[in-house]
Amino acid sequence: MSIHVFENDDFYIDEKDGSIPWLIIFVKVSYKELSDLPDDIRSRLFDITNRIEKVMRAFYHPDKINVASFGNHFPQVHMHVMARFKEDAFFPEPMWGLRQRDDKDYRGDWEGFLKEVKEALEASF
């Protein structure tokens, strides 16, 4: 069972296990595509994504942020926000791509990061 990093009436955010900072934002109502979302929910989804990205960049100083919306295995709108590093196991491939090198932990003070994300979102929502 996942522990929600943040939750409100319309969204919840879970952490993704792994070696890089990676959060997944879920819309609580089961919409299949981004274009199915009501305008206000879609706007807030992108606002949450943007706020997480800003905290992630300031906290980890990654080489790149990846934001992805997939749904082939779980066909419900959700967004992945990932901090990527030139020496992470898959870079420059996507995290679902071909492993390039041995893994290294880039999450560091993960609890401190999650606290900052929660504070940023609680201040806005």
TIVO-2410 file (N, C-alpha, C; in nm, 3 decimals):
# residues 125
REC num residu      c1      c2      c3 atome chaine
REC   1      M   0.084  -0.118   0.000     N      A
REC   1      M   0.000   0.000   0.000    CA      A
REC   1      M   0.088   0.124   0.000     C      A
REC   2      S   0.057   0.217  -0.087     N      A
REC   2      S   0.134   0.341  -0.097    CA      A
REC   2      S   0.090   0.440   0.011     C      A
REC   3      I   0.186   0.515   0.057     N      A
REC   3      I   0.157   0.624   0.149    CA      A
REC   3      I   0.156   0.752   0.067     C      A
REC   4      H   0.049   0.826   0.081     N      A
REC   4      H   0.036   0.950   0.004    CA      A
REC   4      H   0.128   1.057   0.063     C      A
REC   5      V   0.204   1.120  -0.024     N      A
REC   5      V   0.290   1.232   0.013    CA      A
REC   5      V   0.202   1.354   0.039     C      A
REC   6      F   0.096   1.366  -0.041     N      A
REC   6      F   0.002   1.479  -0.031    CA      A
REC   6      F  -0.132   1.431  -0.083     C      A
REC   7      E  -0.239   1.487  -0.028     N      A
REC   7      E  -0.372   1.452  -0.075    CA      A
REC   7      E  -0.467   1.567  -0.048     C      A
REC   8      N  -0.556   1.593  -0.145     N      A
REC   8      N  -0.666   1.685  -0.123    CA      A
REC   8      N  -0.791   1.624  -0.188     C      A
REC   9      D  -0.895   1.701  -0.210     N      A
REC   9      D  -1.019   1.645  -0.262    CA      A
REC   9      D  -1.006   1.587  -0.403     C      A
REC  10      D  -0.915   1.641  -0.483     N      A
REC  10      D  -0.907   1.603  -0.624    CA      A
REC  10      D  -0.783   1.522  -0.663     C      A
REC  11      F  -0.678   1.527  -0.581     N      A
REC  11      F  -0.551   1.465  -0.618    CA      A
REC  11      F  -0.487   1.393  -0.500     C      A
REC  12      Y  -0.400   1.300  -0.532     N      A
REC  12      Y  -0.307   1.247  -0.433    CA      A
REC  12      Y  -0.174   1.225  -0.502     C      A
REC  13      I  -0.067   1.231  -0.424     N      A
REC  13      I   0.068   1.218  -0.477    CA      A
REC  13      I   0.138   1.106  -0.402     C      A
REC  14      D   0.195   1.014  -0.479     N      A
REC  14      D   0.270   0.903  -0.422    CA      A
REC  14      D   0.415   0.912  -0.466     C      A
REC  15      E   0.502   0.853  -0.386     N      A
REC  15      E   0.642   0.844  -0.423    CA      A
REC  15      E   0.663   0.717  -0.504     C      A
REC  16      K   0.760   0.721  -0.593     N      A
REC  16      K   0.798   0.602  -0.669    CA      A
REC  16      K   0.929   0.552  -0.611     C      A
REC  17      D   0.931   0.425  -0.573     N      A
REC  17      D   1.056   0.366  -0.523    CA      A
REC  17      D   1.160   0.367  -0.633     C      A
REC  18      G   1.284   0.386  -0.594     N      A
REC  18      G   1.391   0.384  -0.692    CA      A
REC  18      G   1.508   0.469  -0.647     C      A
REC  19      S   1.597   0.494  -0.738     N      A
REC  19      S   1.720   0.564  -0.706    CA      A
REC  19      S   1.717   0.713  -0.736     C      A
REC  20      I   1.615   0.759  -0.808     N      A
REC  20      I   1.604   0.902  -0.839    CA      A
REC  20      I   1.481   0.960  -0.769     C      A
REC  21      P   1.481   1.092  -0.745     N      A
REC  21      P   1.360   1.156  -0.693    CA      A
REC  21      P   1.249   1.144  -0.798     C      A
REC  22      W   1.135   1.086  -0.756     N      A
REC  22      W   1.029   1.054  -0.852    CA      A
REC  22      W   0.897   1.054  -0.778     C      A
REC  23      L   0.807   1.143  -0.818     N      A
REC  23      L   0.672   1.149  -0.761    CA      A
REC  23      L   0.570   1.128  -0.872     C      A
REC  24      I   0.455   1.075  -0.834     N      A
REC  24      I   0.346   1.053  -0.928    CA      A
REC  24      I   0.221   1.122  -0.874     C      A
REC  25      I   0.163   1.208  -0.956     N      A
REC  25      I   0.042   1.283  -0.920    CA      A
REC  25      I  -0.078   1.212  -0.984     C      A
REC  26      F  -0.173   1.172  -0.901     N      A
REC  26      F  -0.292   1.104  -0.950    CA      A
REC  26      F  -0.414   1.194  -0.935     C      A
REC  27      V  -0.498   1.193  -1.038     N      A
REC  27      V  -0.629   1.257  -1.029    CA      A
REC  27      V  -0.722   1.152  -0.969     C      A
REC  28      K  -0.797   1.190  -0.865     N      A
REC  28      K  -0.879   1.092  -0.793    CA      A
REC  28      K  -0.994   1.036  -0.878     C      A
REC  29      V  -1.057   1.121  -0.957     N      A
REC  29      V  -1.163   1.072  -1.044    CA      A
REC  29      V  -1.099   1.005  -1.164     C      A
REC  30      S  -1.152   0.895  -1.205     N      A
REC  30      S  -1.089   0.813  -1.309    CA      A
REC  30      S  -1.117   0.866  -1.450     C      A
REC  31      Y  -1.040   0.968  -1.489     N      A
REC  31      Y  -1.044   1.018  -1.626    CA      A
REC  31      Y  -0.937   0.944  -1.704     C      A
REC  32      K  -0.965   0.909  -1.827     N      A
REC  32      K  -0.870   0.832  -1.906    CA      A
REC  32      K  -0.765   0.919  -1.974     C      A
REC  33      E  -0.803   1.034  -2.025     N      A
REC  33      E  -0.712   1.120  -2.101    CA      A
REC  33      E  -0.712   1.261  -2.043     C      A
REC  34      L  -0.601   1.332  -2.065     N      A
REC  34      L  -0.592   1.471  -2.018    CA      A
REC  34      L  -0.705   1.556  -2.073     C      A
REC  35      S  -0.743   1.531  -2.198     N      A
REC  35      S  -0.851   1.610  -2.260    CA      A
REC  35      S  -0.987   1.580  -2.199     C      A
REC  36      D  -0.999   1.472  -2.121     N      A
REC  36      D  -1.124   1.440  -2.051    CA      A
REC  36      D  -1.141   1.522  -1.923     C      A
REC  37      L  -1.031   1.577  -1.872     N      A
REC  37      L  -1.037   1.650  -1.745    CA      A
REC  37      L  -1.116   1.779  -1.759     C      A
REC  38      P  -1.196   1.813  -1.658     N      A
REC  38      P  -1.255   1.947  -1.655    CA      A
REC  38      P  -1.141   2.050  -1.651     C      A
REC  39      D  -1.164   2.166  -1.709     N      A
REC  39      D  -1.059   2.268  -1.719    CA      A
REC  39      D  -0.994   2.301  -1.586     C      A
REC  40      D  -1.074   2.314  -1.480     N      A
REC  40      D  -1.016   2.352  -1.351    CA      A
REC  40      D  -0.927   2.241  -1.294     C      A
REC  41      I  -0.964   2.116  -1.313     N      A
REC  41      I  -0.882   2.005  -1.264    CA      A
REC  41      I  -0.752   1.998  -1.345     C      A
REC  42      R  -0.762   2.011  -1.477     N      A
REC  42      R  -0.643   2.008  -1.561    CA      A
REC  42      R  -0.548   2.122  -1.524     C      A
REC  43      S  -0.602   2.239  -1.501     N      A
REC  43      S  -0.520   2.354  -1.463    CA      A
REC  43      S  -0.449   2.329  -1.330     C      A
REC  44      R  -0.520   2.274  -1.233     N      A
REC  44      R  -0.459   2.245  -1.103    CA      A
REC  44      R  -0.357   2.131  -1.113     C      A
REC  45      L  -0.383   2.033  -1.200     N      A
REC  45      L  -0.286   1.925  -1.221    CA      A
REC  45      L  -0.153   1.983  -1.270     C      A
REC  46      F  -0.159   2.073  -1.367     N      A
REC  46      F  -0.036   2.132  -1.418    CA      A
REC  46      F   0.027   2.227  -1.317     C      A
REC  47      D  -0.053   2.291  -1.236     N      A
REC  47      D   0.002   2.377  -1.130    CA      A
REC  47      D   0.076   2.292  -1.026     C      A
REC  48      I   0.018   2.180  -0.986     N      A
REC  48      I   0.084   2.090  -0.891    CA      A
REC  48      I   0.214   2.036  -0.953     C      A
REC  49      T   0.207   1.995  -1.078     N      A
REC  49      T   0.326   1.945  -1.148    CA      A
REC  49      T   0.436   2.051  -1.147     C      A
REC  50      N   0.401   2.173  -1.178     N      A
REC  50      N   0.496   2.284  -1.182    CA      A
REC  50      N   0.557   2.310  -1.043     C      A
REC  51      R   0.475   2.308  -0.941     N      A
REC  51      R   0.526   2.331  -0.805    CA      A
REC  51      R   0.622   2.220  -0.761     C      A
REC  52      I   0.587   2.096  -0.791     N      A
REC  52      I   0.676   1.985  -0.758    CA      A
REC  52      I   0.807   1.999  -0.834     C      A
REC  53      E   0.799   2.032  -0.961     N      A
REC  53      E   0.921   2.049  -1.040    CA      A
REC  53      E   1.011   2.156  -0.979     C      A
REC  54      K   0.954   2.268  -0.938     N      A
REC  54      K   1.034   2.376  -0.880    CA      A
REC  54      K   1.103   2.332  -0.750     C      A
REC  55      V   1.029   2.263  -0.664     N      A
REC  55      V   1.090   2.214  -0.540    CA      A
REC  55      V   1.200   2.113  -0.572     C      A
REC  56      M   1.172   2.022  -0.665     N      A
REC  56      M   1.269   1.920  -0.703    CA      A
REC  56      M   1.397   1.983  -0.759     C      A
REC  57      R   1.382   2.083  -0.843     N      A
REC  57      R   1.500   2.150  -0.900    CA      A
REC  57      R   1.581   2.220  -0.792     C      A
REC  58      A   1.514   2.291  -0.703     N      A
REC  58      A   1.584   2.365  -0.598    CA      A
REC  58      A   1.651   2.271  -0.499     C      A
REC  59      F   1.588   2.159  -0.469     N      A
REC  59      F   1.639   2.067  -0.368    CA      A
REC  59      F   1.752   1.979  -0.421     C      A
REC  60      Y   1.736   1.930  -0.545     N      A
REC  60      Y   1.830   1.831  -0.598    CA      A
REC  60      Y   1.926   1.882  -0.706     C      A
REC  61      H   1.896   1.993  -0.770     N      A
REC  61      H   1.978   2.047  -0.878    CA      A
REC  61      H   2.007   1.941  -0.985     C      A
REC  62      P   1.903   1.879  -1.039     N      A
REC  62      P   1.924   1.774  -1.139    CA      A
REC  62      P   1.971   1.832  -1.272     C      A
REC  63      D   2.018   1.744  -1.358     N      A
REC  63      D   2.056   1.786  -1.493    CA      A
REC  63      D   1.932   1.810  -1.579     C      A
REC  64      K   1.823   1.742  -1.547     N      A
REC  64      K   1.699   1.754  -1.624    CA      A
REC  64      K   1.584   1.705  -1.540     C      A
REC  65      I   1.468   1.763  -1.564     N      A
REC  65      I   1.343   1.713  -1.505    CA      A
REC  65      I   1.265   1.647  -1.617     C      A
REC  66      N   1.216   1.527  -1.592     N      A
REC  66      N   1.126   1.461  -1.687    CA      A
REC  66      N   0.986   1.462  -1.629     C      A
REC  67      V   0.891   1.502  -1.711     N      A
REC  67      V   0.750   1.497  -1.676    CA      A
REC  67      V   0.684   1.410  -1.781     C      A
REC  68      A   0.611   1.309  -1.736     N      A
REC  68      A   0.551   1.215  -1.829    CA      A
REC  68      A   0.409   1.181  -1.788     C      A
REC  69      S   0.326   1.163  -1.888     N      A
REC  69      S   0.189   1.118  -1.865    CA      A
REC  69      S   0.167   0.994  -1.949     C      A
REC  70      F   0.180   0.880  -1.884     N      A
REC  70      F   0.157   0.752  -1.950    CA      A
REC  70      F   0.030   0.693  -1.891     C      A
REC  71      G  -0.018   0.591  -1.948     N      A
REC  71      G  -0.136   0.528  -1.892    CA      A
REC  71      G  -0.169   0.397  -1.960     C      A
REC  72      N  -0.070   0.337  -2.021     N      A
REC  72      N  -0.096   0.212  -2.091    CA      A
REC  72      N  -0.129   0.098  -1.996     C      A
REC  73      H  -0.060   0.091  -1.883     N      A
REC  73      H  -0.086  -0.014  -1.785    CA      A
REC  73      H  -0.191   0.029  -1.683     C      A
REC  74      F  -0.197   0.158  -1.655     N      A
REC  74      F  -0.291   0.214  -1.558    CA      A
REC  74      F  -0.363   0.330  -1.627     C      A
REC  75      P  -0.471   0.299  -1.699     N      A
REC  75      P  -0.536   0.400  -1.784    CA      A
REC  75      P  -0.620   0.502  -1.708     C      A
REC  76      Q  -0.552   0.575  -1.622     N      A
REC  76      Q  -0.614   0.685  -1.548    CA      A
REC  76      Q  -0.514   0.799  -1.549     C      A
REC  77      V  -0.562   0.921  -1.564     N      A
REC  77      V  -0.472   1.036  -1.572    CA      A
REC  77      V  -0.383   1.043  -1.448     C      A
REC  78      H  -0.253   1.047  -1.474     N      A
REC  78      H  -0.154   1.068  -1.369    CA      A
REC  78      H  -0.027   1.122  -1.435     C      A
REC  79      M   0.052   1.194  -1.357     N      A
REC  79      M   0.175   1.256  -1.407    CA      A
REC  79      M   0.293   1.209  -1.325     C      A
REC  80      H   0.400   1.173  -1.394     N      A
REC  80      H   0.527   1.138  -1.331    CA      A
REC  80      H   0.617   1.261  -1.335     C      A
REC  81      V   0.681   1.294  -1.224     N      A
REC  81      V   0.778   1.403  -1.218    CA      A
REC  81      V   0.907   1.341  -1.164     C      A
REC  82      M   1.013   1.345  -1.246     N      A
REC  82      M   1.138   1.275  -1.213    CA      A
REC  82      M   1.256   1.369  -1.227     C      A
REC  83      A   1.344   1.365  -1.129     N      A
REC  83      A   1.472   1.437  -1.139    CA      A
REC  83      A   1.571   1.343  -1.205     C      A
REC  84      R   1.633   1.388  -1.312     N      A
REC  84      R   1.728   1.305  -1.386    CA      A
REC  84      R   1.869   1.362  -1.375     C      A
REC  85      F   1.964   1.271  -1.372     N      A
REC  85      F   2.105   1.307  -1.357    CA      A
REC  85      F   2.185   1.238  -1.466     C      A
REC  86      K   2.284   1.305  -1.521     N      A
REC  86      K   2.361   1.250  -1.632    CA      A
REC  86      K   2.424   1.115  -1.601     C      A
REC  87      E   2.445   1.087  -1.475     N      A
REC  87      E   2.505   0.960  -1.437    CA      A
REC  87      E   2.406   0.863  -1.374     C      A
REC  88      D   2.274   0.892  -1.380     N      A
REC  88      D   2.180   0.794  -1.326    CA      A
REC  88      D   2.180   0.671  -1.417     C      A
REC  89      A   2.123   0.563  -1.370     N      A
REC  89      A   2.137   0.434  -1.436    CA      A
REC  89      A   2.084   0.431  -1.579     C      A
REC  90      F   1.992   0.519  -1.614     N      A
REC  90      F   1.928   0.511  -1.745    CA      A
REC  90      F   1.958   0.631  -1.836     C      A
REC  91      F   2.007   0.742  -1.781     N      A
REC  91      F   2.028   0.864  -1.859    CA      A
REC  91      F   2.120   0.836  -1.978     C      A
REC  92      P   2.090   0.883  -2.097     N      A
REC  92      P   1.983   0.974  -2.136    CA      A
REC  92      P   1.853   0.904  -2.173     C      A
REC  93      E   1.846   0.774  -2.158     N      A
REC  93      E   1.724   0.700  -2.187    CA      A
REC  93      E   1.616   0.735  -2.085     C      A
REC  94      P   1.489   0.710  -2.118     N      A
REC  94      P   1.384   0.724  -2.016    CA      A
REC  94      P   1.404   0.617  -1.909     C      A
REC  95      M   1.341   0.635  -1.796     N      A
REC  95      M   1.354   0.539  -1.686    CA      A
REC  95      M   1.301   0.401  -1.723     C      A
REC  96      W   1.224   0.392  -1.828     N      A
REC  96      W   1.172   0.265  -1.877    CA      A
REC  96      W   1.259   0.211  -1.989     C      A
REC  97      G   1.370   0.279  -2.018     N      A
REC  97      G   1.455   0.243  -2.131    CA      A
REC  97      G   1.565   0.146  -2.094     C      A
REC  98      L   1.669   0.150  -2.172     N      A
REC  98      L   1.782   0.060  -2.158    CA      A
REC  98      L   1.878   0.113  -2.053     C      A
REC  99      R   1.910   0.030  -1.955     N      A
REC  99      R   2.005   0.066  -1.849    CA      A
REC  99      R   2.140   0.098  -1.913     C      A
REC 100      Q   2.200   0.209  -1.870     N      A
REC 100      Q   2.327   0.256  -1.925    CA      A
REC 100      Q   2.446   0.227  -1.835     C      A
REC 101      R   2.423   0.215  -1.704     N      A
REC 101      R   2.532   0.200  -1.607    CA      A
REC 101      R   2.475   0.148  -1.476     C      A
REC 102      D   2.562   0.119  -1.381     N      A
REC 102      D   2.519   0.075  -1.249    CA      A
REC 102      D   2.439   0.185  -1.180     C      A
REC 103      D   2.351   0.143  -1.091     N      A
REC 103      D   2.264   0.236  -1.020    CA      A
REC 103      D   2.338   0.304  -0.905     C      A
REC 104      K   2.294   0.423  -0.872     N      A
REC 104      K   2.345   0.502  -0.761    CA      A
REC 104      K   2.225   0.574  -0.700     C      A
REC 105      D   2.225   0.595  -0.571     N      A
REC 105      D   2.113   0.662  -0.505    CA      A
REC 105      D   2.127   0.813  -0.517     C      A
REC 106      Y   2.028   0.875  -0.580     N      A
REC 106      Y   2.025   1.021  -0.597    CA      A
REC 106      Y   1.921   1.086  -0.506     C      A
REC 107      R   1.853   1.010  -0.423     N      A
REC 107      R   1.744   1.065  -0.343    CA      A
REC 107      R   1.791   1.140  -0.220     C      A
REC 108      G   1.909   1.109  -0.169     N      A
REC 108      G   1.965   1.183  -0.056    CA      A
REC 108      G   1.867   1.199   0.059     C      A
REC 109      D   1.845   1.323   0.102     N      A
REC 109      D   1.752   1.353   0.211    CA      A
REC 109      D   1.609   1.350   0.160     C      A
REC 110      W   1.562   1.231   0.131     N      A
REC 110      W   1.429   1.212   0.073    CA      A
REC 110      W   1.319   1.267   0.163     C      A
REC 111      E   1.328   1.243   0.292     N      A
REC 111      E   1.226   1.292   0.384    CA      A
REC 111      E   1.223   1.445   0.387     C      A
REC 112      G   1.340   1.507   0.382     N      A
REC 112      G   1.346   1.653   0.376    CA      A
REC 112      G   1.282   1.707   0.250     C      A
REC 113      F   1.307   1.640   0.138     N      A
REC 113      F   1.245   1.679   0.011    CA      A
REC 113      F   1.092   1.665   0.018     C      A
REC 114      L   1.044   1.552   0.068     N      A
REC 114      L   0.899   1.531   0.077    CA      A
REC 114      L   0.834   1.636   0.167     C      A
REC 115      K   0.902   1.674   0.273     N      A
REC 115      K   0.850   1.778   0.363    CA      A
REC 115      K   0.837   1.911   0.287     C      A
REC 116      E   0.936   1.946   0.206     N      A
REC 116      E   0.929   2.070   0.129    CA      A
REC 116      E   0.818   2.066   0.024     C      A
REC 117      V   0.800   1.951  -0.040     N      A
REC 117      V   0.691   1.937  -0.137    CA      A
REC 117      V   0.557   1.956  -0.068     C      A
REC 118      K   0.539   1.887   0.044     N      A
REC 118      K   0.412   1.897   0.116    CA      A
REC 118      K   0.385   2.041   0.160     C      A
REC 119      E   0.486   2.109   0.212     N      A
REC 119      E   0.469   2.249   0.253    CA      A
REC 119      E   0.433   2.339   0.136     C      A
REC 120      A   0.498   2.319   0.022     N      A
REC 120      A   0.468   2.400  -0.098    CA      A
REC 120      A   0.325   2.378  -0.146     C      A
REC 121      L   0.280   2.254  -0.141     N      A
REC 121      L   0.144   2.225  -0.188    CA      A
REC 121      L   0.039   2.268  -0.086     C      A
REC 122      E   0.065   2.247   0.040     N      A
REC 122      E  -0.032   2.290   0.142    CA      A
REC 122      E  -0.049   2.442   0.142     C      A
REC 123      A   0.057   2.515   0.112     N      A
REC 123      A   0.047   2.661   0.107    CA      A
REC 123      A  -0.037   2.708  -0.011     C      A
REC 124      S  -0.051   2.624  -0.112     N      A
REC 124      S  -0.122   2.664  -0.235    CA      A
REC 124      S  -0.260   2.603  -0.248     C      A
REC 125      F  -0.281   2.489  -0.185     N      A
REC 125      F  -0.408   2.419  -0.204    CA      A
REC 125      F  -0.475   2.397  -0.071     C      A
***
